[in-house]
Amino acid sequence: MLKNNFRYIAFLLVFLMMSCAKRGSITGGLKDTLAPVLVYSSPENFSTNFKGDEIILGFDEYVKLKNLNKQLIISPPMKREPLILPTNASRVITIKIKDTLQPNTTYSFNFGQSIADNNEGNAINQFKYVFSTGSYIDSLSIGGRIKDAYEKNVDNFVSVMLYEINDTFKDSVIYKQSPRYITSTLDSLRTFKLENLKPGKYFLMALKDKGGNNRFNPKDDKIGFIKHYITVPNDTLFEIELFKETIPLKALKPIQASGNRLLLPYEGKQNFKVSKPKITLQHNGESLETIVTAFPKKDSLQVWFKPFKVDKVDSLSMDVKAEHFEKKFNFKIKDQKKDTLNITAAQSGILNFRERFTLESATPLVKFDKSKIKLTNKDSLAIDFTTEYDEFEQKLYVDFKKEPVEKYHFTFLPGALTDFYEKTNDTLSYKLATKEYADYGNLVLNLQNVKRFPIIVEVTNAKGDVVYASDYSEGKTKIEFNTLLPDKFTIRIIYDDNKNKIYDSGNYLTKTYAEEVFYYQTSVDVRTNWDVEQPIDLSVPFNPEVEKKQIEKKRKEDEKKRKAF
């Protein structure tokens, strides 16, 4: 009996030990970090004299296709997209060609990073399948880098194209036909390489192809190109700058917005402060007095007209004339509620030193009586001021010398402002204050190796919007921006070659490049009560990778200082 008890106890101890050993979760070993491997293909990769319409790719594990529509680049492009199956996980990918292949042509299927293993998502980097319908594989290549002519960073998925120069090539081809060869920067590269090329003469261009149709659509796409034709073979590293063309104005049918205002939609990015279209509005053959202003954040103009007695449904005609555009519109209008005078201040509370006190009007202003505008400080002393009205933006600016830690009282007595409809303001009162100079920072830029003048020097936010300051230099290299709100700034410099004081984009048909733009490598940190003197060497081109390294270095230095403190 005792012997049996010992046996029972021993069995129980062994069971408990086994139970303890099973505690914890099963990890399944090391995580798979290896990409799938192509183990066979039919026909073989880099085959010649290709005659079929089906390609089979076999891998060493189950794979899946990710973002194939963005990642797959077929060069030369096919008019009819091939069918690629399956859409679920499989060891085999089948390509069914639905297009008629060109004779004696090398084709390349670059899958980018679209083929990945089913479990961990490890992608094959830039997997390519190449074949030729002729007796040999074309093996020449060219390469280069893409940059943006105006923006600091370049778009993803930029298509780089080669058009063959032959008897049929015309400038209009890029609007109508696909290129001979194509590649893409995909989502992580700024460099490109066009491979499997045959010798010849080509036109080299790049597109941010919004429509994905391998054709240039100026309304939506950015374009870049090399003016002169290139020859292959060629060992030059080409740099292509992308820009968005300024599209000629195209006005659309007017829309009635109120009883005294029309909206005129338009297509094409325009600078109406430089040149506005001529708009003539008529009612029953008689011209109406109008004012044309901006419609904020919309691709439309506002056409203000003096009201008249409107029947239940009345008609107007509008004649729009601009460079390369002229059209007459006839449309119906109804009796609607009219816009009325309403004034609002852009600032409240604090007025920063670099700001202009600004009033925005709901209707266009036409008369200003300075004798009915009063500006006093906290001691009730009158302060001298000037005014400027921007009719297109419907903004009135009041400029004066600002003192630190001061309070200002603006009073607009009745009749100080009169709008297009002869309505005047009631009494308007605004109180604002300034802060200490020490609440701001000062920035001095010392420009080095400026190629030519004039230049536009801009201090922008991280998005590239000029919300802080700008200056125009026809020769000076020391640019001062005082009393800036503390922030990290981006420095952009534009070579204003046509001297019109604005950035001008390029044009494909005239083979004009955009005006040259320079970005300083890193953001400039201006802090409260700081004076920053920053040298800017314009001979050093902007490099995003250098910027990333410098930002990381600065972050580590700041962290080290913080810990030491």
C-alpha positions as CSV (number, residue, x, y, z in Angstrom):
1,M,0.0,0.0,0.0
2,L,2.8,2.4,0.9
3,K,4.7,1.5,-2.3
4,N,1.6,2.4,-4.3
5,N,1.3,5.7,-2.5
6,F,5.0,6.6,-3.4
7,R,4.3,5.7,-7.0
8,Y,1.2,8.0,-7.0
9,I,3.2,10.9,-5.4
10,A,6.0,10.5,-7.9
11,F,3.6,10.5,-10.8
12,L,2.0,13.7,-9.4
13,L,5.3,15.5,-9.1
14,V,6.3,14.7,-12.7
15,F,2.9,15.9,-13.9
16,L,3.3,19.2,-12.0
17,M,6.8,19.7,-13.5
18,M,5.5,19.2,-17.0
19,S,2.7,21.7,-16.3
20,C,5.2,24.3,-15.1
21,A,7.3,23.8,-18.2
22,K,4.3,24.6,-20.4
23,R,3.7,28.0,-18.9
24,G,4.1,31.0,-21.3
25,S,3.1,31.6,-24.9
26,I,4.5,29.9,-28.0
27,T,6.4,32.4,-30.0
28,G,6.8,30.4,-33.2
29,G,10.5,31.3,-33.5
30,L,12.1,34.3,-35.0
31,K,10.0,36.8,-37.0
32,D,10.2,36.3,-40.8
33,T,12.1,39.3,-42.3
34,L,13.0,37.7,-45.7
35,A,11.3,38.7,-48.9
36,P,9.9,36.0,-51.2
37,V,12.2,34.5,-53.8
38,L,11.3,33.9,-57.5
39,V,12.0,30.2,-58.0
40,Y,10.8,29.9,-61.6
41,S,9.2,31.8,-64.4
42,S,7.7,30.8,-67.8
43,P,9.0,32.1,-70.1
44,E,12.2,32.7,-68.2
45,N,13.1,36.2,-67.1
46,F,15.1,38.1,-69.8
47,S,13.8,35.8,-72.5
48,T,14.1,36.9,-76.2
49,N,11.8,36.2,-79.2
50,F,8.8,36.3,-76.9
51,K,5.6,35.2,-78.8
52,G,3.0,34.3,-76.2
53,D,0.4,36.2,-74.2
54,E,0.9,34.7,-70.8
55,I,3.6,34.9,-68.1
56,I,3.8,32.7,-65.0
57,L,5.9,33.7,-62.0
58,G,6.4,31.1,-59.2
59,F,7.7,32.0,-55.7
60,D,9.0,30.0,-52.7
61,E,6.1,31.0,-50.5
62,Y,2.6,32.5,-50.6
63,V,2.6,36.1,-51.9
64,K,0.1,38.8,-52.2
65,L,-0.1,42.0,-54.4
66,K,-0.2,45.4,-52.6
67,N,-1.0,48.7,-54.3
68,L,-0.4,47.2,-57.7
69,N,-2.1,50.0,-59.6
70,K,0.4,52.5,-58.1
71,Q,3.5,50.3,-58.0
72,L,3.5,48.4,-61.3
73,I,5.3,50.3,-64.1
74,I,5.2,48.7,-67.6
75,S,7.7,50.1,-70.1
76,P,6.9,50.7,-72.9
77,P,3.3,51.4,-71.6
78,M,0.6,49.1,-73.0
79,K,-2.7,50.5,-74.4
80,R,-4.6,47.7,-72.8
81,E,-3.6,46.9,-69.3
82,P,-2.6,43.2,-68.7
83,L,-4.7,41.1,-66.3
84,I,-2.7,40.1,-63.3
85,L,-4.0,37.2,-61.1
86,P,-4.8,36.1,-58.5
87,T,-6.0,38.9,-56.2
88,N,-5.7,36.6,-53.2
89,A,-2.6,34.9,-51.7
90,S,-0.9,32.4,-54.0
91,R,2.5,30.9,-54.8
92,V,2.0,31.8,-58.5
93,I,1.3,35.1,-60.2
94,T,-0.1,35.0,-63.8
95,I,0.2,37.9,-66.2
96,K,-2.2,37.8,-69.1
97,I,-1.2,40.2,-71.9
98,K,-4.2,41.7,-73.7
99,D,-2.3,44.2,-75.9
100,T,-0.6,43.6,-79.2
101,L,3.2,43.7,-78.6
102,Q,5.5,45.8,-80.7
103,P,8.1,43.9,-82.7
104,N,11.8,44.0,-81.7
105,T,11.0,45.7,-78.4
106,T,12.2,45.1,-74.9
107,Y,9.4,45.1,-72.3
108,S,9.9,45.6,-68.6
109,F,7.4,44.9,-65.8
110,N,8.7,46.7,-62.7
111,F,6.5,45.6,-59.7
112,G,8.1,48.1,-57.4
113,Q,7.3,46.8,-53.9
114,S,3.9,45.4,-54.8
115,I,4.9,41.7,-54.3
116,A,5.1,40.7,-50.6
117,D,4.8,37.6,-48.6
118,N,1.4,36.8,-47.2
119,N,2.3,36.5,-43.5
120,E,4.7,39.3,-42.6
121,G,4.3,41.6,-45.7
122,N,8.0,41.5,-46.6
123,A,8.2,43.0,-50.1
124,I,10.5,42.2,-52.9
125,N,12.3,45.5,-53.7
126,Q,11.9,46.6,-57.3
127,F,11.2,43.2,-58.7
128,K,11.4,43.3,-62.5
129,Y,10.4,40.8,-65.2
130,V,11.9,41.6,-68.6
131,F,11.5,40.1,-72.1
132,S,12.0,41.0,-75.7
133,T,10.0,40.4,-78.8
134,G,13.2,40.6,-80.7
135,S,16.5,38.6,-80.7
136,Y,18.2,40.6,-77.9
137,I,17.4,42.5,-74.7
138,D,18.0,46.3,-74.9
139,S,20.4,47.1,-72.1
140,L,21.1,50.8,-72.1
141,S,20.0,53.1,-69.3
142,I,19.9,56.7,-68.2
143,G,19.3,58.2,-64.7
144,G,19.0,61.4,-62.7
145,R,17.0,63.1,-60.0
146,I,13.7,64.9,-59.7
147,K,13.1,68.1,-57.8
148,D,10.3,70.6,-57.5
149,A,10.8,74.0,-59.1
150,Y,8.9,75.8,-56.3
151,E,8.1,73.4,-53.4
152,K,10.7,72.3,-50.9
153,N,9.8,68.6,-51.3
154,V,9.0,66.5,-54.3
155,D,5.7,64.6,-54.9
156,N,5.6,60.8,-54.6
157,F,5.0,58.7,-57.7
158,V,6.5,60.9,-60.3
159,S,6.5,59.4,-63.8
160,V,9.7,59.8,-65.9
161,M,9.2,59.4,-69.6
162,L,11.1,59.1,-72.9
163,Y,9.5,60.0,-76.2
164,E,11.3,58.7,-79.3
165,I,12.3,61.5,-81.7
166,N,11.3,60.5,-85.2
167,D,9.5,61.9,-88.2
168,T,6.1,61.8,-86.4
169,F,7.2,63.5,-83.2
170,K,5.6,66.8,-82.4
171,D,5.2,68.9,-79.2
172,S,1.6,67.9,-79.1
173,V,2.4,64.2,-78.8
174,I,2.7,64.3,-75.0
175,Y,-0.9,65.4,-74.7
176,K,-2.2,62.5,-76.8
177,Q,0.1,59.5,-76.7
178,S,2.0,57.4,-74.2
179,P,5.8,57.5,-74.2
180,R,8.2,55.0,-75.6
181,Y,9.7,54.3,-72.1
182,I,8.5,55.0,-68.6
183,T,9.6,54.6,-65.0
184,S,8.5,56.0,-61.6
185,T,10.0,57.4,-58.5
186,L,7.3,55.5,-56.5
187,D,6.7,56.6,-53.0
188,S,10.2,56.8,-51.5
189,L,12.7,57.8,-54.2
190,R,13.8,61.2,-55.6
191,T,16.1,59.5,-58.2
192,F,15.1,57.7,-61.3
193,K,16.6,55.2,-63.7
194,L,15.2,54.3,-67.1
195,E,16.5,50.9,-68.2
196,N,16.4,48.5,-71.1
197,L,16.6,51.3,-73.6
198,K,17.6,51.0,-77.2
199,P,20.0,53.6,-78.8
200,G,18.4,56.7,-80.2
201,K,17.3,60.3,-79.8
202,Y,14.7,61.1,-77.2
203,F,12.7,63.8,-75.4
204,L,13.0,63.4,-71.6
205,M,10.2,64.6,-69.3
206,A,8.6,63.9,-66.0
207,L,5.0,64.1,-64.9
208,K,3.1,64.1,-61.6
209,D,0.4,62.3,-63.5
210,K,-2.8,62.8,-61.5
211,G,-4.9,61.0,-64.1
212,G,-2.5,58.1,-64.4
213,N,-3.0,58.0,-68.2
214,N,0.7,58.7,-69.2
215,R,-0.4,62.0,-70.9
216,F,0.1,65.6,-69.9
217,N,-3.0,67.3,-68.7
218,P,-2.0,70.9,-67.8
219,K,-5.1,71.5,-65.7
220,D,-4.1,68.8,-63.2
221,D,-0.5,67.7,-63.8
222,K,3.0,69.0,-62.9
223,I,5.5,68.7,-65.7
224,G,9.3,68.9,-66.0
225,F,11.5,68.4,-69.0
226,I,15.0,68.8,-70.6
227,K,14.8,71.4,-73.3
228,H,17.2,69.7,-75.7
229,Y,16.8,66.3,-77.1
230,I,19.0,63.6,-75.5
231,T,20.8,60.7,-77.0
232,V,21.2,57.2,-75.7
233,P,23.7,55.9,-74.7
234,N,24.4,58.8,-72.3
235,D,26.2,58.9,-68.9
236,T,24.8,62.3,-67.9
237,L,22.8,62.5,-64.6
238,F,19.8,64.6,-65.5
239,E,18.0,66.9,-63.1
240,I,14.3,67.5,-63.9
241,E,12.3,70.2,-62.2
242,L,8.6,69.8,-61.8
243,F,6.3,72.8,-62.1
244,K,2.6,73.5,-62.5
245,E,1.9,75.6,-65.5
246,T,-0.1,78.8,-65.2
247,I,-3.2,77.9,-67.0
248,P,-4.8,80.6,-69.3
249,L,-8.1,81.9,-67.9
250,K,-11.2,80.1,-68.8
251,A,-14.4,81.6,-67.4
252,L,-17.5,79.5,-66.8
253,K,-21.1,80.4,-66.7
254,P,-21.9,83.1,-64.0
255,I,-23.9,82.2,-60.9
256,Q,-26.2,84.6,-59.1
257,A,-25.1,84.9,-55.5
258,S,-27.4,87.7,-54.3
259,G,-29.5,90.6,-55.6
260,N,-26.4,92.7,-56.3
261,R,-23.6,90.1,-56.8
262,L,-22.6,87.5,-59.3
263,L,-20.0,84.7,-59.1
264,L,-17.9,84.1,-62.1
265,P,-16.2,80.6,-61.8
266,Y,-13.0,80.1,-63.7
267,E,-10.4,77.5,-64.4
268,G,-6.7,78.1,-64.3
269,K,-4.5,79.5,-61.6
270,Q,-4.4,83.3,-62.1
271,N,-2.7,86.3,-60.6
272,F,-5.5,88.8,-60.8
273,K,-3.6,91.5,-58.9
274,V,-1.3,91.7,-61.9
275,S,-3.9,91.4,-64.6
276,K,-7.7,91.1,-64.2
277,P,-10.1,90.2,-67.0
278,K,-12.2,92.9,-68.5
279,I,-15.8,92.2,-67.6
280,T,-18.8,94.1,-69.1
281,L,-22.3,93.5,-67.7
282,Q,-25.4,94.5,-69.6
283,H,-29.1,94.7,-68.9
284,N,-31.4,95.2,-71.9
285,G,-28.4,96.5,-73.9
286,E,-27.3,99.0,-71.2
287,S,-24.0,98.6,-69.4
288,L,-24.1,98.3,-65.7
289,E,-21.5,99.8,-63.3
290,T,-19.5,96.9,-61.8
291,I,-16.6,96.2,-59.4
292,V,-14.7,92.9,-59.7
293,T,-13.2,91.4,-56.5
294,A,-11.8,88.1,-55.2
295,F,-14.0,85.4,-53.8
296,P,-11.9,84.1,-50.9
297,K,-10.5,80.5,-51.2
298,K,-12.6,79.8,-54.3
299,D,-11.8,79.7,-58.0
300,S,-14.4,82.4,-58.7
301,L,-14.6,86.2,-59.1
302,Q,-17.2,88.3,-57.5
303,V,-18.9,90.8,-59.9
304,W,-20.8,93.5,-58.0
305,F,-23.4,95.5,-59.8
306,K,-25.7,98.4,-59.0
307,P,-29.2,96.9,-58.4
308,F,-32.1,97.6,-60.7
309,K,-35.8,96.6,-60.7
310,V,-35.9,92.9,-61.6
311,D,-39.0,91.3,-63.1
312,K,-39.9,87.8,-61.9
313,V,-37.2,86.4,-64.2
314,D,-34.9,88.9,-65.9
315,S,-31.8,88.5,-68.2
316,L,-28.3,89.7,-68.1
317,S,-25.4,89.4,-70.5
318,M,-21.7,89.3,-69.4
319,D,-18.8,89.7,-71.8
320,V,-15.5,88.4,-70.4
321,K,-12.2,89.4,-72.1
322,A,-8.7,88.2,-71.1
323,E,-5.5,87.2,-72.8
324,H,-6.3,84.3,-75.1
325,F,-9.9,84.2,-73.9
326,E,-13.1,85.9,-74.8
327,K,-16.7,84.8,-74.2
328,K,-20.2,86.2,-73.8
329,F,-22.6,84.7,-71.4
330,N,-26.4,85.2,-71.3
331,F,-28.2,84.1,-68.2
332,K,-31.3,84.6,-66.0
333,I,-31.4,86.3,-62.6
334,K,-34.1,86.6,-60.0
335,D,-35.0,89.2,-57.4
336,Q,-33.0,88.2,-54.3
337,K,-31.8,89.6,-51.0
338,K,-29.0,92.1,-51.5
339,D,-25.6,92.1,-49.7
340,T,-25.2,95.0,-47.2
341,L,-22.2,96.8,-45.7
342,N,-20.6,95.0,-42.9
343,I,-17.1,95.8,-41.5
344,T,-15.0,93.3,-39.4
345,A,-11.5,93.7,-38.0
346,A,-8.9,91.1,-38.9
347,Q,-7.1,91.6,-35.5
348,S,-8.5,91.7,-31.9
349,G,-6.6,92.1,-28.6
350,I,-2.9,92.1,-29.7
351,L,-1.5,93.8,-32.8
352,N,1.9,92.4,-33.6
353,F,4.6,94.8,-34.9
354,R,4.7,93.3,-38.4
355,E,1.0,93.4,-38.8
356,R,-1.1,96.0,-40.5
357,F,-4.4,96.8,-38.8
358,T,-6.9,95.5,-41.3
359,L,-10.6,96.0,-41.8
360,E,-12.5,93.6,-44.1
361,S,-15.7,94.8,-45.8
362,A,-18.5,92.5,-47.0
363,T,-19.2,95.0,-49.9
364,P,-16.6,96.9,-51.9
365,L,-15.7,100.3,-50.4
366,V,-15.3,103.4,-52.7
367,K,-14.9,106.4,-50.4
368,F,-12.8,107.1,-47.3
369,D,-13.1,110.2,-45.1
370,K,-9.8,110.4,-43.1
371,S,-11.2,113.3,-41.0
372,K,-13.7,110.8,-39.5
373,I,-11.1,108.2,-38.6
374,K,-9.4,108.7,-35.2
375,L,-6.4,106.8,-33.7
376,T,-5.3,107.5,-30.2
377,N,-3.0,105.9,-27.7
378,K,-3.6,105.1,-24.0
379,D,-2.9,108.7,-23.1
380,S,-5.6,109.8,-25.6
381,L,-3.0,111.4,-27.8
382,A,-3.7,111.4,-31.5
383,I,-1.5,109.1,-33.6
384,D,-0.7,109.9,-37.2
385,F,-1.6,107.2,-39.7
386,T,-2.1,106.4,-43.3
387,T,-4.6,104.2,-45.1
388,E,-4.5,101.9,-48.1
389,Y,-7.4,100.1,-49.7
390,D,-7.1,96.8,-51.7
391,E,-10.2,96.8,-53.8
392,F,-9.7,93.3,-55.2
393,E,-9.4,91.8,-51.7
394,Q,-11.8,94.3,-50.1
395,K,-9.4,95.1,-47.3
396,L,-8.6,98.5,-45.7
397,Y,-5.1,98.8,-44.1
398,V,-4.2,101.3,-41.4
399,D,-0.5,101.9,-41.0
400,F,1.2,103.8,-38.1
401,K,4.3,103.7,-36.0
402,K,3.7,101.1,-33.2
403,E,5.3,101.5,-29.8
404,P,5.9,98.7,-27.4
405,V,3.5,98.0,-24.5
406,E,1.1,100.6,-25.8
407,K,-2.7,100.6,-26.2
408,Y,-4.4,102.0,-29.3
409,H,-8.0,103.0,-29.9
410,F,-9.4,103.1,-33.4
411,T,-12.6,105.0,-34.0
412,F,-14.4,105.2,-37.4
413,L,-17.2,107.8,-37.1
414,P,-20.4,107.5,-39.2
415,G,-19.6,108.3,-42.8
416,A,-15.9,107.4,-42.6
417,L,-16.4,104.5,-45.0
418,T,-18.8,104.5,-48.0
419,D,-19.4,101.4,-50.1
420,F,-20.3,100.8,-53.7
421,Y,-24.0,101.1,-52.9
422,E,-23.5,104.5,-51.1
423,K,-24.1,102.9,-47.7
424,T,-22.0,104.3,-44.8
425,N,-20.8,102.8,-41.6
426,D,-22.1,103.4,-38.1
427,T,-19.6,104.2,-35.4
428,L,-16.9,101.5,-35.2
429,S,-14.6,101.2,-32.3
430,Y,-11.6,98.8,-31.9
431,K,-9.1,98.6,-29.1
432,L,-5.7,96.8,-29.5
433,A,-2.4,96.6,-27.7
434,T,1.2,95.9,-28.5
435,K,3.7,93.7,-26.5
436,E,7.3,94.1,-25.5
437,Y,10.0,94.0,-28.1
438,A,11.4,91.2,-26.0
439,D,8.4,89.0,-26.8
440,Y,9.7,88.8,-30.4
441,G,12.8,87.7,-32.2
442,N,15.0,89.3,-34.8
443,L,16.4,87.6,-37.9
444,V,19.3,88.8,-40.1
445,L,20.1,86.9,-43.2
446,N,23.6,87.3,-44.7
447,L,23.3,86.0,-48.3
448,Q,26.4,84.6,-49.9
449,N,27.1,83.6,-53.5
450,V,24.0,85.1,-55.0
451,K,24.0,84.3,-58.7
452,R,22.1,87.4,-59.9
453,F,19.7,90.0,-58.9
454,P,16.9,90.9,-58.3
455,I,15.7,88.3,-55.8
456,I,12.7,87.7,-53.6
457,V,13.6,86.7,-50.1
458,E,10.7,85.0,-48.2
459,V,10.3,83.8,-44.6
460,T,7.7,81.1,-44.6
461,N,6.0,78.5,-42.4
462,A,6.7,74.8,-42.6
463,K,4.1,74.5,-45.4
464,G,5.8,77.2,-47.5
465,D,3.1,79.8,-47.0
466,V,4.5,83.4,-46.7
467,V,2.7,84.3,-43.5
468,Y,5.7,86.1,-41.8
469,A,7.7,88.3,-44.1
470,S,9.3,88.9,-47.5
471,D,11.7,91.3,-49.0
472,Y,12.9,92.3,-52.5
473,S,16.5,92.9,-53.1
474,E,18.1,94.4,-56.2
475,G,21.6,94.2,-54.8
476,K,21.7,94.1,-51.0
477,T,22.8,90.8,-49.3
478,K,22.0,91.7,-45.7
479,I,18.3,91.2,-45.2
480,E,16.7,92.1,-41.8
481,F,13.4,90.7,-40.5
482,N,12.8,92.3,-37.1
483,T,10.1,91.6,-34.5
484,L,9.2,88.2,-35.8
485,L,6.8,86.0,-33.8
486,P,8.9,83.1,-32.4
487,D,8.8,80.1,-34.6
488,K,10.9,77.8,-36.9
489,F,11.1,79.4,-40.3
490,T,11.9,78.2,-43.8
491,I,13.9,80.5,-46.0
492,R,13.0,80.6,-49.7
493,I,14.8,82.8,-52.3
494,I,13.4,83.3,-55.8
495,Y,15.5,84.6,-58.7
496,D,13.1,87.1,-60.2
497,D,14.5,87.1,-63.7
498,N,11.7,89.0,-65.3
499,K,11.6,91.6,-62.5
500,N,7.9,91.5,-61.9
501,K,8.3,90.8,-58.1
502,I,6.4,87.5,-58.2
503,Y,7.4,83.8,-58.9
504,D,6.7,82.8,-62.5
505,S,6.2,79.2,-63.4
506,G,7.4,77.5,-66.6
507,N,5.6,76.5,-69.8
508,Y,6.0,73.4,-71.9
509,L,5.1,74.7,-75.4
510,T,7.4,77.7,-75.1
511,K,10.1,75.4,-73.5
512,T,10.4,77.9,-70.6
513,Y,11.7,76.7,-67.3
514,A,10.2,78.1,-64.0
515,E,12.1,80.8,-62.2
516,E,14.9,79.4,-60.1
517,V,14.1,78.9,-56.4
518,F,16.5,78.2,-53.6
519,Y,15.7,76.7,-50.2
520,Y,18.0,77.0,-47.2
521,Q,18.9,73.5,-45.9
522,T,17.3,73.7,-42.4
523,S,14.6,75.6,-40.6
524,V,15.8,78.7,-38.8
525,D,14.7,78.8,-35.1
526,V,13.9,82.3,-33.9
527,R,12.9,82.5,-30.2
528,T,11.6,85.1,-27.8
529,N,14.2,87.9,-27.3
530,W,16.7,86.3,-29.6
531,D,18.8,87.9,-32.3
532,V,19.6,85.4,-35.0
533,E,22.2,86.1,-37.6
534,Q,22.1,83.4,-40.2
535,P,24.5,83.0,-43.2
536,I,22.8,81.6,-46.3
537,D,25.1,80.2,-48.9
538,L,23.1,80.0,-52.2
539,S,25.7,77.8,-53.8
540,V,24.7,74.9,-51.6
541,P,21.7,73.2,-53.2
542,F,18.8,71.9,-51.0
543,N,19.1,68.3,-50.1
544,P,16.2,66.6,-48.1
545,E,18.5,64.0,-46.7
546,V,21.0,66.6,-45.4
547,E,18.0,68.5,-43.9
548,K,16.8,65.3,-42.0
549,K,20.3,64.7,-40.6
550,Q,20.7,68.3,-39.5
551,I,17.2,68.3,-37.8
552,E,18.1,65.1,-36.0
553,K,21.5,66.5,-34.9
554,K,19.7,69.7,-33.6
555,R,17.1,67.6,-31.8
556,K,19.9,65.6,-30.0
557,E,21.7,68.8,-29.1
558,D,18.6,70.3,-27.6
559,E,17.8,67.1,-25.7
560,K,21.4,67.1,-24.3
561,K,21.0,70.8,-23.2
562,R,17.7,70.0,-21.6
563,K,19.1,67.1,-19.6
564,A,22.1,69.2,-18.5
565,F,19.8,72.0,-17.3
